Amino acid sequence: MPVAIYPGSFDPLTNGHLSLIQRSLKMFDRLIVAIAVNPKKTPLFTEDERRELIRDAVKDDRVEVDAFHGLLVDYVKRRNVGVIIRGLRAVSDFEYEFQLANMNRKLAPDIETVFMMTGEDYFYISSQLVREVASFGGDVTGLVPDNVNTKLRAKFAGRT
């Protein structure tokens, strides 16, 4: 398979995300890490900051970092890609991801969704949980790449 898209908010990028990126590259020649930009949400990191954090953490020429607005399937079609990568951490993720995958299939029958289980070391990690722990001064070392950890500390300096 030549290329797949791994979408997400990546706010922030976690080691769970990195694991899925690395494992996806074993199946695909190229991977587009696509940052979902939702104007109704206020992310901790800007789109540009998230791009930079991902690029700094992923040193592989086969990975492209991009962003999209609107429906994922529209973006996937524009990029002429046929596969979406989605990570599953727990059973609770499956129901939501199952709904999304089937809606995407309804909207774009030619696009396939590939589910990958998160590694056992990272199944409990979510960007939301990392943000919350970091906001209270908790140590997220080992949960996020070093560059992300540094930026999280800077974002929350003086807030605890």
GIJOMO-V406577 format. One record per backbone hydrogen bond with DSSP energy under -0.5 kcal/mol. NH is the residue of the N-H (numbers start at 1). CO is the residue of the C=O. E is the energy in kcal/mol with one decimal. If there is no record, write none. Layout:
nh co e
NH CO E
NH CO E
This chain:
nh co e
4 30 -1.2
5 83 -2.3
6 32 -3.1
7 5 -0.6
7 85 -0.6
8 34 -1.9
11 12 -0.6
13 10 -0.6
15 143 -3.1
18 14 -2.1
19 15 -2.2
20 16 -1.9
21 17 -2.4
22 18 -2.7
23 19 -2.5
24 20 -2.4
25 21 -1.7
26 23 -1.1
27 24 -1.6
28 24 -2.1
29 1 -1.9
30 2 -1.9
31 62 -2.4
32 4 -2.7
33 31 -0.7
33 64 -3.1
34 6 -1.8
34 32 -0.8
35 33 -0.6
35 66 -2.9
36 8 -2.7
36 34 -0.5
37 35 -0.5
37 68 -2.6
38 36 -0.6
39 37 -0.6
41 38 -1.9
43 41 -0.7
50 46 -2.6
51 47 -2.4
52 48 -2.4
53 49 -2.7
54 50 -2.3
55 51 -2.8
56 52 -2.6
57 53 -1.6
58 54 -2.3
59 57 -0.7
60 58 -1.0
63 60 -2.0
64 31 -2.6
64 62 -0.5
66 33 -2.6
66 64 -0.5
68 35 -2.6
70 37 -0.5
75 71 -1.8
76 72 -2.9
77 73 -2.3
78 74 -2.4
79 75 -2.1
80 77 -1.4
81 76 -2.2
84 112 -2.8
85 5 -3.1
86 114 -2.6
88 116 -2.6
93 90 -1.1
94 90 -1.1
95 91 -1.0
96 92 -0.8
97 93 -2.8
98 94 -3.0
99 95 -1.9
100 96 -2.3
101 97 -2.9
102 98 -2.1
103 99 -2.3
104 100 -2.9
105 101 -2.2
106 102 -2.0
107 103 -2.3
108 104 -2.8
111 108 -2.0
112 82 -3.0
112 110 -0.5
114 84 -3.3
115 113 -0.5
116 86 -2.6
118 88 -2.8
122 119 -2.2
123 119 -0.7
125 122 -1.7
130 126 -2.5
131 127 -2.7
132 128 -2.3
133 129 -2.7
134 130 -2.7
135 131 -2.4
136 132 -1.0
136 133 -0.8
137 134 -1.8
138 133 -2.7
140 138 -0.6
142 144 -0.7
143 140 -2.3
144 140 -1.0
149 145 -2.3
150 146 -2.4
151 147 -1.8
152 148 -2.8
153 149 -2.4
154 150 -1.9
155 151 -2.5
156 152 -2.2
157 153 -0.6
157 154 -0.6
159 156 -2.3
160 156 -0.6
